[in-house]
């Protein structure tokens, strides 16, 4: 079932690093706002690759036998591939195939060593914090394998978008800018550029002109606006084509942002 267009004033998406993305309905009751997490039945998606080991097998959402392109979308820290399935429905782009992988479980330093799904160990979020280069490289290889899977199914590389939110967005930027075939675009949501000093030497000329949609919340208190803007400045200094968007939100996804993402995907896939 497709989700019909939702009013921007009626629904909002919140992200929590332990619980992932949640969709709430906002209902006005007298002088207060009541959050009702009651629209889960509307968020049914066409999940093709179900198995007993769903924790590890990527979710594939596709409404056509011959998709015109693919979007590989990485979730944030502590979440899983299911998080952005509701967003896929909201985008209403039936000619595209969406691949939503699950990060492996690992101990995360910034969360006191608690084991959770993470694309790499996170040692800190402040500018200049140490980074898990080995874990980032391992996930880069995994993401490149997912890209190869789409190539093997007949999708040209320039019809493949790499997307991600938060830690997933960091991996989308890191991998896409180093990939050796031209990609259609990058979605980097509420995120930052990891391993910044290595980019000039490792970047791929094939993706120098790949469009990048980069968005951030002005009230984000997990990955600050300053952190994201530093990444933006580095990308611009390296002459990447970045479409920068700011939204009045925290570490989350808004309906306005979803609308802008849809427009971006339509523009780069034409």
Secondary structure per residue as TSV (DSSP state, phi and psi in degrees):
chain	resnum	aa	ss	phi	psi
A	1	X	-	360.0	131.3
A	2	X	-	-83.5	141.1
A	3	X	-	-80.9	129.6
A	4	X	-	-73.7	157.1
A	5	X	-	-53.1	133.6
A	6	X	-	-103.1	146.6
A	7	X	-	-68.2	134.3
A	8	X	T	-61.6	-26.5
A	9	X	T	-88.7	-4.3
A	10	X	T	-105.7	-24.4
A	11	X	E	-131.8	146.6
A	12	X	E	-146.1	148.3
A	13	X	E	-110.8	127.0
A	14	X	E	-113.8	147.3
A	15	X	E	-118.8	132.8
A	16	X	E	-124.4	134.5
A	17	X	T	-63.8	-18.4
A	18	X	T	-99.3	-25.3
A	19	X	T	-115.1	-9.7
A	20	X	E	83.3	-155.7
A	21	X	E	-88.4	132.1
A	22	X	E	-125.7	142.3
A	23	X	E	-108.1	125.6
A	24	X	E	-119.5	148.0
A	25	X	E	-95.7	134.7
A	26	X	E	-102.3	117.8
A	27	X	E	-116.3	129.4
A	28	X	E	-80.5	122.2
A	29	X	E	-126.2	109.8
A	30	X	T	47.6	-116.6
A	31	X	T	-95.1	0.7
A	32	X	E	-120.1	167.1
A	33	X	E	-109.3	127.8
A	34	X	E	-108.0	126.1
A	35	X	E	-90.6	123.9
A	36	X	E	-120.6	113.8
A	37	X	-	-88.6	66.9
A	38	X	-	-123.6	15.9
A	39	X	-	-110.3	17.2
A	40	X	G	-55.0	-39.1
A	41	X	G	-60.7	-23.3
A	42	X	G	-77.6	-16.1
A	43	X	G	-95.5	35.6
A	44	X	-	-77.3	134.9
A	45	X	-	-125.6	161.0
A	46	X	-	-86.5	90.9
A	47	X	B	-92.5	113.1
A	48	X	-	-81.9	-42.7
A	49	X	-	-99.0	73.2
A	50	X	-	-95.6	144.0
A	51	X	-	-156.3	173.1
A	52	X	T	-64.7	-28.8
A	53	X	T	-100.7	56.3
A	54	X	T	-64.7	-21.8
A	55	X	T	-61.9	-24.3
A	56	X	T	-113.6	-25.3
A	57	X	S	-85.1	129.7
A	58	X	-	-61.6	147.3
A	59	X	E	-83.0	135.5
A	60	X	E	-120.4	125.1
A	61	X	E	-118.0	116.3
A	62	X	-	-151.0	132.2
A	63	X	S	-107.0	3.3
A	64	X	S	-137.9	152.4
A	65	X	S	-75.7	-22.2
A	66	X	S	-128.4	76.6
A	67	X	-	-65.0	146.7
A	68	X	S	-85.1	-12.2
A	69	X	E	-173.2	174.3
A	70	X	E	-133.5	148.8
A	71	X	E	-125.2	118.7
A	72	X	E	-99.2	117.7
A	73	X	E	-121.2	118.5
A	74	X	E	-99.4	132.2
A	75	X	-	-78.4	177.5
A	76	X	-	-91.9	178.5
A	77	X	T	-59.0	130.4
A	78	X	T	81.6	-4.6
A	79	X	-	-99.3	-160.5
A	80	X	-	-151.9	-178.5
A	81	X	G	-61.9	-22.1
A	82	X	G	-65.8	-23.0
A	83	X	G	-55.3	-40.7
A	84	X	G	-100.5	6.6
A	85	X	H	-59.9	-41.2
A	86	X	H	-61.4	-36.3
A	87	X	H	-66.5	-37.8
A	88	X	H	-58.0	-44.1
A	89	X	H	-62.7	-40.7
A	90	X	H	-65.5	-32.1
A	91	X	H	-66.9	-32.1
A	92	X	-	52.3	60.3
A	93	X	-	-122.6	77.4
A	94	X	T	-68.1	-12.7
A	95	X	T	-87.9	-4.2
A	96	X	E	-104.7	148.9
A	97	X	E	-99.4	132.3
A	98	X	E	-111.2	128.0
A	99	X	E	-110.7	121.2
A	100	X	E	-120.6	89.7
A	101	X	-	-78.0	163.6
A	102	X	-	-106.7	131.4
A	103	X	-	-69.6	151.6
A	104	X	-	-71.5	162.2
A	105	X	E	-80.9	137.2
A	106	X	E	-156.7	160.2
A	107	X	E	-75.3	135.2
A	108	X	E	-114.8	117.5
A	109	X	G	-59.9	-43.9
A	110	X	G	-65.6	-20.5
A	111	X	G	-105.3	37.2
A	112	X	T	59.8	32.3
A	113	X	T	77.4	8.4
A	114	X	E	-66.5	138.0
A	115	X	E	-83.1	131.5
A	116	X	E	-158.1	172.8
A	117	X	E	-70.2	128.1
A	118	X	-	-155.5	141.3
A	119	X	S	-76.6	-22.0
A	120	X	S	-164.6	164.6
A	121	X	-	-68.1	140.2
A	122	X	-	-111.8	114.9
A	123	X	-	-94.1	-18.9
A	124	X	-	175.4	161.0
A	125	X	-	-113.9	-5.9
A	126	X	S	-73.9	152.3
A	127	X	T	-58.1	131.3
A	128	X	T	89.7	0.3
A	129	X	-	-64.9	148.2
A	130	X	-	-59.1	153.0
A	131	X	-	-128.5	151.9
A	132	X	-	-87.4	79.5
A	133	X	H	-62.2	-36.6
A	134	X	H	-66.6	-43.9
A	135	X	H	-66.6	-38.9
A	136	X	H	-62.8	-42.6
A	137	X	H	-64.0	-38.8
A	138	X	H	-65.0	-42.5
A	139	X	H	-70.1	-33.2
A	140	X	H	-57.4	-43.3
A	141	X	H	-63.6	-41.3
A	142	X	H	-62.3	-43.5
A	143	X	H	-66.2	-38.6
A	144	X	H	-65.0	-32.0
A	145	X	H	-67.0	-37.3
A	146	X	H	-65.4	-39.7
A	147	X	H	-61.3	-44.7
A	148	X	H	-61.0	-36.1
A	149	X	H	-60.2	-37.6
A	150	X	H	-71.2	-39.3
A	151	X	H	-60.0	-41.3
A	152	X	H	-65.1	-23.4
A	153	X	T	-92.3	8.0
A	154	X	T	94.6	8.2
A	155	X	-	-87.6	120.9
A	156	X	-	-63.5	151.7
A	157	X	G	-60.5	-33.5
A	158	X	G	-80.3	10.8
A	159	X	G	-119.7	20.7
A	160	X	E	-116.7	126.4
A	161	X	E	-106.6	137.8
A	162	X	E	-106.6	122.2
A	163	X	E	-126.6	156.0
A	164	X	E	-170.9	153.3
A	165	X	E	-114.6	133.4
A	166	X	T	58.7	-119.9
A	167	X	H	-61.7	-34.8
A	168	X	H	-64.8	-34.3
A	169	X	H	-67.9	-35.9
A	170	X	H	-61.1	-42.0
A	171	X	H	-69.5	-34.1
A	172	X	H	-61.9	-47.3
A	173	X	H	-62.4	-49.6
A	174	X	H	-58.1	-46.0
A	175	X	H	-75.2	-46.7
A	176	X	H	-61.3	-40.1
A	177	X	T	-74.1	-10.0
A	178	X	T	-110.7	-3.8
A	179	X	-	-72.6	143.8
A	180	X	S	-92.1	10.6
A	181	X	S	-131.0	149.8
A	182	X	-	-66.6	133.1
A	183	X	-	-106.2	164.0
A	184	X	S	-74.7	-35.9
A	185	X	E	174.8	175.6
A	186	X	E	-133.0	135.5
A	187	X	E	-110.0	115.8
A	188	X	E	-119.9	99.1
A	189	X	E	-107.4	123.7
A	190	X	S	49.3	56.9
A	191	X	-	-145.2	-166.5
A	192	X	-	-152.4	166.9
A	193	X	-	-90.9	117.3
A	194	X	S	-84.0	161.4
A	195	X	S	47.3	50.9
A	196	X	G	-55.8	-43.8
A	197	X	G	-61.9	-22.5
A	198	X	G	-85.5	-13.2
A	199	X	H	-59.9	-47.3
A	200	X	H	-56.6	-35.9
A	201	X	H	-85.7	-23.9
A	202	X	H	-105.9	-10.9
A	203	X	-	-65.2	150.8
A	204	X	-	-98.0	130.0
A	205	X	G	-63.6	-22.8
A	206	X	G	-65.9	-21.9
A	207	X	G	-118.8	22.4
A	208	X	T	-64.4	-31.8
A	209	X	T	-108.2	13.1
A	210	X	-	-68.8	127.2
A	211	X	E	-63.7	137.2
A	212	X	E	-121.2	122.4
A	213	X	E	-96.7	113.4
A	214	X	E	-122.3	124.7
A	215	X	E	-134.4	148.6
A	216	X	E	-151.8	151.0
A	217	X	E	-88.3	134.7
A	218	X	T	-67.0	-18.3
A	219	X	T	-110.8	21.2
A	220	X	-	-69.5	119.4
A	221	X	S	-107.0	6.3
A	222	X	S	-98.5	-58.0
A	223	X	S	-110.3	109.0
A	224	X	-	-70.4	158.8
A	225	X	H	-58.8	-37.3
A	226	X	H	-60.4	-44.1
A	227	X	H	-60.3	-44.9
A	228	X	H	-68.7	-37.9
A	229	X	H	-67.8	-34.1
A	230	X	H	-61.4	-42.9
A	231	X	H	-62.9	-42.1
A	232	X	H	-58.4	-44.9
A	233	X	H	-61.8	-39.0
A	234	X	H	-67.3	-42.9
A	235	X	H	-62.3	-42.2
A	236	X	H	-66.7	-36.9
A	237	X	H	-65.5	-27.3
A	238	X	T	-90.5	8.6
A	239	X	T	68.8	35.6
A	240	X	-	-85.4	153.2
A	241	X	-	-90.4	94.9
A	242	X	E	-107.2	125.7
A	243	X	E	-95.2	108.0
A	244	X	E	-94.3	133.7
A	245	X	E	-132.2	137.5
A	246	X	E	-120.0	141.1
A	247	X	E	-132.7	148.0
A	248	X	S	-78.7	80.9
A	249	X	-	-157.3	172.9
A	250	X	S	-93.8	-141.3
A	251	X	S	-85.2	79.0
A	252	X	S	-158.9	-170.8
A	253	X	B	-124.9	133.9
A	254	X	-	-106.2	162.3
A	255	X	H	-64.7	-35.7
A	256	X	H	-61.0	-41.0
A	257	X	H	-64.4	-42.2
A	258	X	H	-59.1	-42.3
A	259	X	H	-60.7	-42.5
A	260	X	H	-68.0	-36.7
A	261	X	H	-62.2	-43.6
A	262	X	H	-59.2	-45.4
A	263	X	H	-62.6	-40.5
A	264	X	H	-62.8	-47.1
A	265	X	H	-63.4	-40.4
A	266	X	H	-63.0	-38.0
A	267	X	H	-70.5	-38.8
A	268	X	H	-85.3	-17.9
A	269	X	H	-90.4	-11.6
A	270	X	-	-73.3	360.0
